[in-house]
Amino acid sequence: MELRRDVFQAIADPNRREIIDLLVKQTMNLNALAGHFDISRPAVSKHIKILTECGLVVVNQNGRERYCSVDAKKLEEVDQWLSNYRKFWNHKLDALGDFLDRQNDLDLK
C-alpha cells in the first residue's frame, strides 16, 4: 500500500519546518542543509524525501550535487485551513476588546 503524503504531515515535524525555513531563504545542497542539524545526513535525506513527496521541496540534480528549494505554493493549503481559525479568533478577540472597553467605560462613570 502506497503512503500518500500531505503538507500537514510534512509540517508536523520540527526538523522539516526548520528545513523549510532554511530553504525559503536560499537553495541549498544536501550537505549544506545537513550541516544545520544535529541529526545524520541520511535522516535529513529522509526528511527531504517526505517534503518532496508532498510537493513542498523540489530537488534538482546538478552534476553530483542535489540542490533543494522550496515550492511554497503547497503552503497555501495550510493557509486556507488556518483561515477559518484566524477568523474565529479575530472575532473572539474583537468581542473581548469590545467587552473590556464597555467595562472600562462603566468603571469611569
Order of alpha helices (4+ residues) and beta strands (2+ residues): alpha-alpha-beta-alpha-alpha-beta-beta-alpha
